[in-house]
Amino acid sequence: MNAINNPEVSTINNQRSSIINPKVLIIDDEADIRSLLSNILNQEGYRVKAASSGREAVALFKSDNFDLVITDIRMPGRDGLKVMRQIKEMDEDIEVIILTGFADMDNVIQAFRDKGAFDYLAKPLENIDAFFITVGKALESRGLKIENKALLEQLTQAKKDLKRRVEKRTNELAKVNEQLRLELTERKRAEEELEKR
Protein backbone atom coordinates (compact mmCIF):
# COMPACT_ATOMS: atom_id res chain seq x y z
CA MET A 1 0.00 0.00 0.00
CA ASN A 2 1.44 3.38 -0.92
CA ALA A 3 1.74 6.19 1.61
CA ILE A 4 -0.94 8.39 0.08
CA ASN A 5 -3.61 5.76 0.70
CA ASN A 6 -2.46 4.91 4.23
CA PRO A 7 -4.45 7.02 6.70
CA GLU A 8 -2.03 6.13 9.51
CA VAL A 9 0.93 7.82 7.85
CA SER A 10 1.76 10.93 9.85
CA THR A 11 1.57 14.19 7.96
CA ILE A 12 4.05 17.00 8.14
CA ASN A 13 1.63 19.67 9.23
CA ASN A 14 3.95 21.85 11.28
CA GLN A 15 5.18 23.64 8.15
CA ARG A 16 2.01 25.63 7.65
CA SER A 17 2.38 29.31 7.15
CA SER A 18 0.83 32.12 9.13
CA ILE A 19 -2.34 31.65 7.06
CA ILE A 20 -5.10 30.45 9.39
CA ASN A 21 -7.33 27.68 8.00
CA PRO A 22 -5.91 27.81 4.47
CA LYS A 23 -8.39 27.53 1.64
CA VAL A 24 -7.35 25.27 -1.23
CA LEU A 25 -8.87 24.89 -4.70
CA ILE A 26 -8.30 21.48 -6.30
CA ILE A 27 -8.80 21.23 -10.05
CA ASP A 28 -8.78 17.81 -11.70
CA ASP A 29 -11.09 16.08 -14.14
CA GLU A 30 -10.54 12.76 -12.33
CA ALA A 31 -13.09 12.37 -9.52
CA ASP A 32 -10.83 9.96 -7.59
CA ILE A 33 -7.98 12.49 -7.44
CA ARG A 34 -10.33 15.31 -6.38
CA SER A 35 -11.85 13.13 -3.70
CA LEU A 36 -8.51 11.82 -2.41
CA LEU A 37 -6.86 15.24 -2.17
CA SER A 38 -9.98 16.83 -0.68
CA ASN A 39 -10.21 14.14 1.99
CA ILE A 40 -6.58 14.25 3.10
CA LEU A 41 -6.53 18.06 3.17
CA ASN A 42 -9.87 18.25 5.01
CA GLN A 43 -8.55 15.81 7.64
CA GLU A 44 -5.68 18.21 8.30
CA GLY A 45 -7.96 21.22 8.76
CA TYR A 46 -7.69 22.78 5.33
CA ARG A 47 -10.83 24.21 3.78
CA VAL A 48 -11.14 22.65 0.34
CA LYS A 49 -13.22 23.24 -2.76
CA ALA A 50 -12.84 21.11 -5.86
CA ALA A 51 -13.57 21.69 -9.52
CA SER A 52 -13.77 19.11 -12.29
CA SER A 53 -12.99 21.53 -15.12
CA GLY A 54 -11.07 24.70 -15.85
CA ARG A 55 -14.27 26.64 -16.46
CA GLU A 56 -15.72 25.57 -13.10
CA ALA A 57 -12.42 26.40 -11.35
CA VAL A 58 -12.25 29.93 -12.77
CA ALA A 59 -15.87 30.54 -11.71
CA LEU A 60 -15.08 29.31 -8.17
CA PHE A 61 -11.95 31.45 -8.02
CA LYS A 62 -13.91 34.54 -9.05
CA SER A 63 -16.48 33.99 -6.29
CA ASP A 64 -14.18 33.00 -3.40
CA ASN A 65 -10.75 33.69 -1.90
CA PHE A 66 -8.21 30.89 -2.04
CA ASP A 67 -4.72 30.58 -0.59
CA LEU A 68 -3.54 27.77 -2.85
CA VAL A 69 -4.51 26.11 -6.13
CA ILE A 70 -3.61 22.53 -7.01
CA THR A 71 -4.37 21.81 -10.65
CA ASP A 72 -3.96 19.02 -13.15
CA ILE A 73 -2.43 20.08 -16.45
CA ARG A 74 -4.32 17.82 -18.81
CA MET A 75 -8.05 18.41 -18.68
CA PRO A 76 -10.66 18.56 -21.40
CA GLY A 77 -11.62 22.05 -22.52
CA ARG A 78 -9.50 24.54 -20.58
CA ASP A 79 -6.21 22.91 -19.57
CA GLY A 80 -4.34 23.61 -16.34
CA LEU A 81 -1.94 26.07 -17.97
CA LYS A 82 -4.78 28.26 -19.26
CA VAL A 83 -6.54 28.03 -15.90
CA MET A 84 -3.36 29.00 -14.08
CA ARG A 85 -2.87 32.01 -16.35
CA GLN A 86 -6.45 33.18 -15.74
CA ILE A 87 -6.16 32.67 -11.99
CA LYS A 88 -2.83 34.51 -11.85
CA GLU A 89 -4.45 37.44 -13.69
CA MET A 90 -7.02 37.63 -10.87
CA ASP A 91 -4.47 37.17 -8.06
CA GLU A 92 -0.82 37.43 -9.03
CA ASP A 93 0.29 36.25 -5.57
CA ILE A 94 -1.64 32.97 -5.57
CA GLU A 95 0.57 29.90 -5.45
CA VAL A 96 -0.22 27.09 -7.88
CA ILE A 97 0.96 23.49 -7.60
CA ILE A 98 0.79 21.49 -10.81
CA LEU A 99 -0.30 17.83 -10.86
CA THR A 100 1.14 15.94 -13.77
CA GLY A 101 2.22 12.63 -15.17
CA PHE A 102 5.83 12.36 -16.28
CA ALA A 103 4.73 12.55 -19.92
CA ASP A 104 3.78 16.20 -19.33
CA MET A 105 7.22 17.45 -18.25
CA ASP A 106 7.40 19.91 -21.16
CA ASN A 107 4.16 21.46 -19.89
CA VAL A 108 5.56 21.57 -16.35
CA ILE A 109 8.62 23.46 -17.58
CA GLN A 110 6.34 25.88 -19.41
CA ALA A 111 4.22 26.28 -16.26
CA PHE A 112 7.29 27.35 -14.30
CA ARG A 113 8.83 29.51 -17.01
CA ASP A 114 5.77 31.31 -18.37
CA LYS A 115 3.00 31.05 -15.82
CA GLY A 116 4.63 31.21 -12.39
CA ALA A 117 3.84 27.77 -10.97
CA PHE A 118 5.17 27.22 -7.46
CA ASP A 119 5.96 23.50 -7.76
CA TYR A 120 4.70 20.29 -9.27
CA LEU A 121 3.68 16.87 -8.00
CA ALA A 122 3.86 13.77 -10.16
CA LYS A 123 0.88 11.47 -10.46
CA PRO A 124 0.27 8.98 -9.04
CA LEU A 125 0.87 10.62 -5.66
CA GLU A 126 2.77 8.14 -3.55
CA ASN A 127 4.23 10.11 -0.64
CA ILE A 128 1.86 12.02 1.61
CA ASP A 129 4.73 13.66 3.53
CA ALA A 130 6.18 15.10 0.31
CA PHE A 131 2.68 16.28 -0.64
CA PHE A 132 2.22 18.13 2.66
CA ILE A 133 5.74 19.57 2.53
CA THR A 134 4.99 21.01 -0.92
CA VAL A 135 1.61 22.35 0.21
CA GLY A 136 3.17 23.82 3.37
CA LYS A 137 5.94 25.56 1.46
CA ALA A 138 3.48 26.97 -1.08
CA LEU A 139 1.32 28.36 1.72
CA GLU A 140 4.40 29.73 3.47
CA SER A 141 5.34 31.51 0.24
CA ARG A 142 1.79 32.87 -0.09
CA GLY A 143 1.90 34.08 3.52
CA LEU A 144 5.23 35.83 2.94
CA LYS A 145 3.87 37.53 -0.18
CA ILE A 146 0.85 38.76 1.79
CA GLU A 147 3.06 39.97 4.66
CA ASN A 148 5.46 41.71 2.25
CA LYS A 149 2.57 43.42 0.48
CA ALA A 150 1.14 44.58 3.82
CA LEU A 151 4.55 45.88 4.91
CA LEU A 152 4.98 47.69 1.61
CA GLU A 153 1.55 49.28 2.03
CA GLN A 154 2.46 50.31 5.61
CA LEU A 155 5.75 51.79 4.43
CA THR A 156 4.00 53.62 1.60
CA GLN A 157 1.41 54.97 4.04
CA ALA A 158 4.12 55.96 6.54
CA LYS A 159 5.97 57.75 3.73
CA LYS A 160 2.79 59.62 2.75
CA ASP A 161 2.14 60.52 6.41
CA LEU A 162 5.71 61.75 6.85
CA LYS A 163 5.46 63.78 3.64
CA ARG A 164 2.22 65.37 4.89
CA ARG A 165 3.80 66.15 8.26
CA VAL A 166 6.89 67.65 6.60
CA GLU A 167 4.69 69.73 4.28
CA LYS A 168 2.58 70.89 7.24
CA ARG A 169 5.67 71.79 9.26
CA THR A 170 7.23 73.53 6.24
CA ASN A 171 4.04 75.60 5.80
CA GLU A 172 4.03 76.44 9.52
CA LEU A 173 7.69 77.51 9.35
CA ALA A 174 6.98 79.58 6.23
CA LYS A 175 4.16 81.34 8.10
CA VAL A 176 6.45 81.98 11.11
CA ASN A 177 9.19 83.26 8.81
CA GLU A 178 6.73 85.56 7.05
CA GLN A 179 5.50 86.81 10.42
CA LEU A 180 9.08 87.45 11.53
CA ARG A 181 9.84 89.21 8.25
CA LEU A 182 6.79 91.44 8.71
CA GLU A 183 7.77 92.16 12.32
CA LEU A 184 11.34 93.04 11.28
CA THR A 185 10.05 95.28 8.52
CA GLU A 186 7.72 96.95 11.00
CA ARG A 187 10.54 97.43 13.56
CA LYS A 188 12.84 98.84 10.91
CA ARG A 189 10.14 101.25 9.82
CA ALA A 190 9.48 102.21 13.44
CA GLU A 191 13.22 102.80 14.04
CA GLU A 192 13.42 104.95 10.92
CA GLU A 193 10.44 106.97 12.16
CA LEU A 194 12.15 107.48 15.54
CA GLU A 195 15.37 108.64 13.86
CA LYS A 196 13.48 111.23 11.84
CA ARG A 197 12.12 112.89 14.97
HELIX and SHEET records of a PDB file:
HELIX    1   1 ALA A    3  ASN A    5  5                                   3    
HELIX    2   2 ALA A   31  GLN A   43  1                                  13    
HELIX    3   3 GLY A   54  SER A   63  1                                  10    
HELIX    4   4 GLY A   80  MET A   90  1                                  11    
HELIX    5   5 PHE A  102  ASP A  104  5                                   3    
HELIX    6   6 MET A  105  GLN A  110  1                                   6    
HELIX    7   7 ALA A  111  LYS A  115  3                                   5    
HELIX    8   8 ILE A  128  LYS A  196  1                                  69    
SHEET    1   A 5 ARG A  47  ALA A  51  0                                        
SHEET    2   A 5 LYS A  23  ILE A  27  1                                        
SHEET    3   A 5 LEU A  68  ASP A  72  1                                        
SHEET    4   A 5 GLU A  95  THR A 100  1                                        
SHEET    5   A 5 ASP A 119  ALA A 122  1                                        
END                                                                             
